[in-house]
Amino acid sequence: MAWCDVQPERLRKRREKFPEIAGYADYRELLRHPGLDLVVIATPNEFHCEMACAFLEAGIHVCLEKPMGITRCEMDRLLEVARRSTAQLAVDVEMRVSPFAAHAMSLI
């Protein structure tokens, strides 16, 4: 298990709280983490395609928060890489801050 965060202070706090979990400041370092078989990418949208492609090309399964990319070209590239990869790509719709999700939860 490992996580990656480019914010030094957040990474430091996580390392202090969970010293047994590896922490990286760069996703390219995380790519080399031994035994890594799945990543969840929840970064700013402009990094989704680049990061997801890198993990898929390394044979690591990807759960990607939407959107897949910020241009049609990025989304086409990601789909092509996913088709060639031995790993799976899943795209989720994150709803934790959506007013629609809050309304749906209030109805439940």
PyRosetta script that sets phi, psi and omega in degrees:
from pyrosetta import init, pose_from_sequence

init()
pose = pose_from_sequence("MAWCDVQPERLRKRREKFPEIAGYADYRELLRHPGLDLVVIATPNEFHCEMACAFLEAGIHVCLEKPMGITRCEMDRLLEVARRSTAQLAVDVEMRVSPFAAHAMSLI")
pose.set_psi(1, 144.7)
pose.set_omega(1, 180.0)
pose.set_phi(2, -160.4)
pose.set_psi(2, 164.0)
pose.set_omega(2, 171.2)
pose.set_phi(3, -140.4)
pose.set_psi(3, 164.7)
pose.set_omega(3, -177.6)
pose.set_phi(4, -134.2)
pose.set_psi(4, 134.9)
pose.set_omega(4, 178.1)
pose.set_phi(5, -151.3)
pose.set_psi(5, 129.2)
pose.set_omega(5, -179.3)
pose.set_phi(6, -80.8)
pose.set_psi(6, -9.8)
pose.set_omega(6, 177.8)
pose.set_phi(7, -87.6)
pose.set_psi(7, 108.2)
pose.set_omega(7, -174.9)
pose.set_phi(8, -54.9)
pose.set_psi(8, -40.4)
pose.set_omega(8, -177.1)
pose.set_phi(9, -67.1)
pose.set_psi(9, -42.3)
pose.set_omega(9, 177.3)
pose.set_phi(10, -64.2)
pose.set_psi(10, -41.5)
pose.set_omega(10, 179.4)
pose.set_phi(11, -64.3)
pose.set_psi(11, -42.3)
pose.set_omega(11, 178.5)
pose.set_phi(12, -60.3)
pose.set_psi(12, -45.5)
pose.set_omega(12, -179.5)
pose.set_phi(13, -63.5)
pose.set_psi(13, -40.0)
pose.set_omega(13, 178.5)
pose.set_phi(14, -66.7)
pose.set_psi(14, -40.5)
pose.set_omega(14, 178.5)
pose.set_phi(15, -63.6)
pose.set_psi(15, -38.5)
pose.set_omega(15, 177.7)
pose.set_phi(16, -66.0)
pose.set_psi(16, -42.8)
pose.set_omega(16, -176.8)
pose.set_phi(17, -74.7)
pose.set_psi(17, -35.1)
pose.set_omega(17, -177.7)
pose.set_phi(18, -130.7)
pose.set_psi(18, 72.2)
pose.set_omega(18, -175.6)
pose.set_phi(19, -64.3)
pose.set_psi(19, -18.9)
pose.set_omega(19, -179.1)
pose.set_phi(20, -79.5)
pose.set_psi(20, -11.3)
pose.set_omega(20, -179.8)
pose.set_phi(21, -99.8)
pose.set_psi(21, 127.6)
pose.set_omega(21, -180.0)
pose.set_phi(22, -66.7)
pose.set_psi(22, 143.8)
pose.set_omega(22, 178.6)
pose.set_phi(23, -129.5)
pose.set_psi(23, 139.0)
pose.set_omega(23, -178.5)
pose.set_phi(24, -129.4)
pose.set_psi(24, 149.0)
pose.set_omega(24, 178.0)
pose.set_phi(25, -98.0)
pose.set_psi(25, -6.0)
pose.set_omega(25, -177.6)
pose.set_phi(26, -140.0)
pose.set_psi(26, 130.2)
pose.set_omega(26, -177.4)
pose.set_phi(27, -62.5)
pose.set_psi(27, -25.1)
pose.set_omega(27, 178.6)
pose.set_phi(28, -67.9)
pose.set_psi(28, -28.9)
pose.set_omega(28, 173.6)
pose.set_phi(29, -72.1)
pose.set_psi(29, -40.8)
pose.set_omega(29, 178.8)
pose.set_phi(30, -60.1)
pose.set_psi(30, -34.0)
pose.set_omega(30, 177.7)
pose.set_phi(31, -54.6)
pose.set_psi(31, -29.8)
pose.set_omega(31, -177.5)
pose.set_phi(32, -92.6)
pose.set_psi(32, 2.6)
pose.set_omega(32, -179.1)
pose.set_phi(33, -63.1)
pose.set_psi(33, 127.5)
pose.set_omega(33, -177.3)
pose.set_phi(34, -63.4)
pose.set_psi(34, 132.9)
pose.set_omega(34, 175.1)
pose.set_phi(35, 79.3)
pose.set_psi(35, 5.4)
pose.set_omega(35, -179.5)
pose.set_phi(36, -67.4)
pose.set_psi(36, 124.3)
pose.set_omega(36, -179.9)
pose.set_phi(37, -124.0)
pose.set_psi(37, -10.2)
pose.set_omega(37, -179.1)
pose.set_phi(38, -150.8)
pose.set_psi(38, 138.8)
pose.set_omega(38, 172.5)
pose.set_phi(39, -127.5)
pose.set_psi(39, 150.4)
pose.set_omega(39, 171.5)
pose.set_phi(40, -112.3)
pose.set_psi(40, 120.7)
pose.set_omega(40, -178.6)
pose.set_phi(41, -103.7)
pose.set_psi(41, 115.1)
pose.set_omega(41, 179.9)
pose.set_phi(42, -132.8)
pose.set_psi(42, 57.2)
pose.set_omega(42, -177.2)
pose.set_phi(43, -103.8)
pose.set_psi(43, 175.0)
pose.set_omega(43, 170.6)
pose.set_phi(44, -56.3)
pose.set_psi(44, 146.3)
pose.set_omega(44, -172.3)
pose.set_phi(45, -52.2)
pose.set_psi(45, -36.2)
pose.set_omega(45, -175.2)
pose.set_phi(46, -66.5)
pose.set_psi(46, -11.4)
pose.set_omega(46, 179.3)
pose.set_phi(47, -101.7)
pose.set_psi(47, -8.2)
pose.set_omega(47, -173.1)
pose.set_phi(48, -57.2)
pose.set_psi(48, -53.4)
pose.set_omega(48, -174.8)
pose.set_phi(49, -62.7)
pose.set_psi(49, -51.0)
pose.set_omega(49, -177.8)
pose.set_phi(50, -56.6)
pose.set_psi(50, -48.3)
pose.set_omega(50, -176.9)
pose.set_phi(51, -69.9)
pose.set_psi(51, -46.1)
pose.set_omega(51, -178.8)
pose.set_phi(52, -61.0)
pose.set_psi(52, -42.3)
pose.set_omega(52, 178.6)
pose.set_phi(53, -60.9)
pose.set_psi(53, -43.1)
pose.set_omega(53, -178.8)
pose.set_phi(54, -61.1)
pose.set_psi(54, -44.2)
pose.set_omega(54, -179.8)
pose.set_phi(55, -69.7)
pose.set_psi(55, -42.2)
pose.set_omega(55, 178.4)
pose.set_phi(56, -62.5)
pose.set_psi(56, -41.0)
pose.set_omega(56, 178.0)
pose.set_phi(57, -64.1)
pose.set_psi(57, -26.4)
pose.set_omega(57, 176.7)
pose.set_phi(58, -85.7)
pose.set_psi(58, 1.0)
pose.set_omega(58, 179.5)
pose.set_phi(59, 80.2)
pose.set_psi(59, 21.4)
pose.set_omega(59, -178.7)
pose.set_phi(60, -104.2)
pose.set_psi(60, 127.9)
pose.set_omega(60, 179.0)
pose.set_phi(61, -61.2)
pose.set_psi(61, 146.4)
pose.set_omega(61, -176.0)
pose.set_phi(62, -128.5)
pose.set_psi(62, 127.9)
pose.set_omega(62, 166.6)
pose.set_phi(63, -108.5)
pose.set_psi(63, 114.8)
pose.set_omega(63, -171.0)
pose.set_phi(64, -115.9)
pose.set_psi(64, 125.9)
pose.set_omega(64, 172.6)
pose.set_phi(65, -68.4)
pose.set_psi(65, 143.6)
pose.set_omega(65, 179.7)
pose.set_phi(66, -63.3)
pose.set_psi(66, 153.8)
pose.set_omega(66, -2.0)
pose.set_phi(67, -84.3)
pose.set_psi(67, 163.5)
pose.set_omega(67, 178.8)
pose.set_phi(68, -67.8)
pose.set_psi(68, -28.9)
pose.set_omega(68, 180.0)
pose.set_phi(69, -167.1)
pose.set_psi(69, 177.1)
pose.set_omega(69, -179.0)
pose.set_phi(70, -104.2)
pose.set_psi(70, -3.8)
pose.set_omega(70, 174.9)
pose.set_phi(71, -135.3)
pose.set_psi(71, 161.5)
pose.set_omega(71, 176.5)
pose.set_phi(72, -61.1)
pose.set_psi(72, -38.6)
pose.set_omega(72, 179.2)
pose.set_phi(73, -60.0)
pose.set_psi(73, -44.0)
pose.set_omega(73, 178.5)
pose.set_phi(74, -63.1)
pose.set_psi(74, -42.9)
pose.set_omega(74, -179.2)
pose.set_phi(75, -65.8)
pose.set_psi(75, -40.2)
pose.set_omega(75, 176.2)
pose.set_phi(76, -62.9)
pose.set_psi(76, -42.3)
pose.set_omega(76, 178.3)
pose.set_phi(77, -60.8)
pose.set_psi(77, -46.6)
pose.set_omega(77, -178.9)
pose.set_phi(78, -62.3)
pose.set_psi(78, -43.0)
pose.set_omega(78, 178.5)
pose.set_phi(79, -63.1)
pose.set_psi(79, -39.4)
pose.set_omega(79, 178.3)
pose.set_phi(80, -63.9)
pose.set_psi(80, -45.1)
pose.set_omega(80, 178.1)
pose.set_phi(81, -62.6)
pose.set_psi(81, -41.9)
pose.set_omega(81, 180.0)
pose.set_phi(82, -62.8)
pose.set_psi(82, -38.6)
pose.set_omega(82, 179.0)
pose.set_phi(83, -65.1)
pose.set_psi(83, -34.8)
pose.set_omega(83, -179.2)
pose.set_phi(84, -81.2)
pose.set_psi(84, -22.2)
pose.set_omega(84, -173.3)
pose.set_phi(85, -76.5)
pose.set_psi(85, 152.9)
pose.set_omega(85, 171.4)
pose.set_phi(86, -82.7)
pose.set_psi(86, -10.9)
pose.set_omega(86, -179.6)
pose.set_phi(87, -93.7)
pose.set_psi(87, 163.2)
pose.set_omega(87, -179.3)
pose.set_phi(88, -99.3)
pose.set_psi(88, 147.4)
pose.set_omega(88, 174.6)
pose.set_phi(89, -114.0)
pose.set_psi(89, 127.7)
pose.set_omega(89, 173.7)
pose.set_phi(90, -124.3)
pose.set_psi(90, 135.4)
pose.set_omega(90, 177.9)
pose.set_phi(91, -114.8)
pose.set_psi(91, 123.6)
pose.set_omega(91, -178.7)
pose.set_phi(92, -108.6)
pose.set_psi(92, 160.3)
pose.set_omega(92, 177.1)
pose.set_phi(93, -106.9)
pose.set_psi(93, 104.9)
pose.set_omega(93, -177.4)
pose.set_phi(94, -75.5)
pose.set_psi(94, 127.3)
pose.set_omega(94, -174.8)
pose.set_phi(95, -124.7)
pose.set_psi(95, 9.4)
pose.set_omega(95, -172.5)
pose.set_phi(96, -66.1)
pose.set_psi(96, -21.1)
pose.set_omega(96, 179.7)
pose.set_phi(97, -115.3)
pose.set_psi(97, 11.1)
pose.set_omega(97, -177.8)
pose.set_phi(98, -80.6)
pose.set_psi(98, 132.7)
pose.set_omega(98, 175.1)
pose.set_phi(99, -64.9)
pose.set_psi(99, -27.0)
pose.set_omega(99, 177.7)
pose.set_phi(100, -68.5)
pose.set_psi(100, -40.7)
pose.set_omega(100, 178.1)
pose.set_phi(101, -66.2)
pose.set_psi(101, -40.4)
pose.set_omega(101, 178.8)
pose.set_phi(102, -62.2)
pose.set_psi(102, -40.9)
pose.set_omega(102, 178.3)
pose.set_phi(103, -65.1)
pose.set_psi(103, -44.6)
pose.set_omega(103, 179.0)
pose.set_phi(104, -59.9)
pose.set_psi(104, -42.9)
pose.set_omega(104, 178.9)
pose.set_phi(105, -64.6)
pose.set_psi(105, -36.2)
pose.set_omega(105, 179.2)
pose.set_phi(106, -66.7)
pose.set_psi(106, -30.4)
pose.set_omega(106, 177.8)
pose.set_phi(107, -73.1)
pose.set_psi(107, -31.0)
pose.set_omega(107, -179.0)
pose.set_phi(108, -74.7)
pose.dump_pdb("model.pdb")
